[in-house]
Amino acid sequence: MNGVERIPIRAQWLLLLDKVRQIEKDIGQSADPIPTPQMCDFLIAGEDRRFYLHPGVDAIALCRAFWKTAFHGESQGGSTIAMQFVRTITGRFEKTWRRKIVEILFAVRLTRNVPKGRLPILYLWVAYYGSGMNNFKQACSKLGIDPKTVSPLEAAKLVARLKYPEPRRCGRKHTDKIYRRGRHIMATADRMHGHLRAYRESSNGTVQSRRFTQKAG
């Protein structure tokens, strides 16, 4: 058992909340542009298509991933944006059932405590995009991206790097993989446009701007 696993679950949860508050503080104090609504839509389209329909964990995706892995020998992810965010800020990536269960519990609880539409921004801010791109600011700097003026394709390719992180030496094969993933994300987001717009309108267009400020226990 490692050191983290010896920490009580509640203590781990409180540490996670402290990290979320620090991330919000970093975003609020940053002079650099933050992830745009379009990037958030691309993230949902690429990583969590039922984002607005589940409580932080997509049971359908998890069951499908388990079935593919157990009976077809195919490795398929079933993690939601909330789960990926939890994994990133806790730094826990070990492939154990205990870690996965804790991740699921924290993802559900975090979704109850943080405005749901805020989660894509938070995750994009701290996500790993590849070599020398350990967060959103580093990725934008290395790729020469200005979130305010970036093209839809370049924004989609940025999100594509979550699935295919860019190595230090990025050859043509990997570049093509990122490009194809970016095009796929754009096409998926286009098909989902009505659902995404409807959710924003039902939230008075304020979802992505509302910050996590309450004290959650």
N, C-alpha and C positions, 0 to 999 in steps of 0.2 A: 504494500500500500504506500503511495507516495504522500508527500507532505500536504498537498492540497486536499486529498481525500480524508485526511485526519481532521480537517477543519469542519466543524458542524455545518450542516446545510444552511441554517439560518445565517450564520456568519458569512458563508460564501455569498448568499443572496445580498446581504448588506454591503459587502465589498463590490458586488456587481453594480448595485445602485450608485455607490460612490463614483464608480468609473463612468457610469452614464451621465451623472451630473457634471463630471469633469469634461467629458466630451462636449456636452451642451455649452459649457463655459468656453471651451476652446473655439467652438463654432461662433459663439456670440462675440468673442473678442477678436476673431480673425479678420484681417483686412482683405483677405483673399475671397473670391467668389465661392459660394457653397454649391453643392450638387443642385442641379436645376430640376423642376418638375418633370421635364422630358426624360432626364436621366433616371429619375425615380420610376417613371412609367416603364422605361426600358428594363430596369432592374426587376420590376414585378413581372413583366412579360418573359424575361429570360430565366428567372429563378423561382418564381412563386406565383403562378397564374391564378390560384384561388386565394390570393392574399387577403382580399376583403370578405372572404366567406368563412374563414376558419379562425379559431381563437389563439393563433400563434403556432399551432401544429396542424399539419394537413394529414389527417389519418389516411385518406385515400392514397396520397403520394407515398407515405411510409409503408403501407401495405403492398403497394405496387413494387417499391424498391426491395422489400423483403422477399417477395415472390420471385422477382427477377434474379436476385442474388442466390436464393436458396435452391431454386428449381431450374434455372437457366444458366447459372454461372456468370451472369452479367452484373457488373458493378454499376448500380444506378443510385443516384442521390435522391433523398426524399425530404431534405431539410428545407424549412421555410426561411424567409429573410430573418425572422426573429431568432430562429435557431442558429443560423450562420452568424448573426450579430453576437449572440451569447458566446459562441465558440471562439470568435475572434477576440473579444475583450477579456475573456477568461484565460485565453491562451491554452485551452485544453483541446487537444486533437487526438488523444489516444483512442484506439478503437476497442472500447470496452462497453458492455451493457450498462454498467454503473454510470459512466460518463454520459452516455446517451440519455439515460433516464433523467439525470440531473439537468441536462441541457433542455429536455422537453419540459420539465417542470418550470424551469426558469423562463423559458420562452413564453409559456402560457401566462405566467404571472407578470412578466414584463409587458406583455400585450395589454394586460388589464391596467397597468400603471402608467404607461406611456401612450400618448395619443398615437393611434395606430399608423396614421399617415406620416408620422414623424420617423418611424423606424427605417424606411429606405434612406432618408438623409443621413441618419446616424450611422447606418451600416456602410454606406458609400464613403463616408468621411474617414472611417478607420480601416477599410478593407485593404487586402493585399492584392496588388495588380501585377506584380512581377519584380524582377531584380531592380533595386533602387527605387521601387515604388511601393513603399510600405503603408501609404495612406493616400487620400485624395489629393492633397496639396502636392506631394511628391510626384504622383502620377501626372497631374496636369503640367507640372514644371518640366518633367522629363520628356513628355510627349508634345510639349508646346501647345497645350490646349487652354483656351480661355473659355470657361463655361458660359460666359455671356454671349459669345459669338460662334461657338463651336457648331459644326454642321451636324445634322442628325446622324449621319453615318459614323462620324468620328466619336460622337457621344455613345453610340451603340457599341462601337469597337472598344471603347473604354470599359463598358460594362461586360463585354465579352471576355475581357482579361480576368474577370473573376473566375471564370471556368477554365480559361487557358492562360495562366499567368505568363507574362513575357519573360523568357530567360535572358541572361546577361548577353548572350550571343543569339540573336533571334534570326533564324534562317528563313528562307522563302516558304518552306513548308508550314512553319508555325505562323508566319504572317498571313498566309492564305487561310489557315484555320481560324484565326481571329476575324479575318474579313468575312468568311462565310457565317461564322457565329453572329457577327454584327448584323449582317443582312437578315438572318433568321429572326433575330430579336426585333428588328424594325418591322418585319412582316407580321410577327405575332402581336406586337404593340398596336399595329394598325387594325388588326382584327378585334382587339380588345378595347379599342378607343371608346366605343359607346359605354361600356361598363365602367371604365376609369373615369370618364367625364361625369357619368351619372352619380358616382360615389362622391366626387368632389362637389358637385352641385348640392347633393343631399347634406353635405357638411358645410355649406355656405362658402365653399372655396377657401376655407381657412385651415384645412387639415394639415398641409405640409408646413405651415408657418407656426403652428402651435408648439411650444416647447414643453419639455418635461421639467416642471418646476415644483410639483407637489412633493411632499414628504411621503414616500411610500414605504410601508413596512411589510 
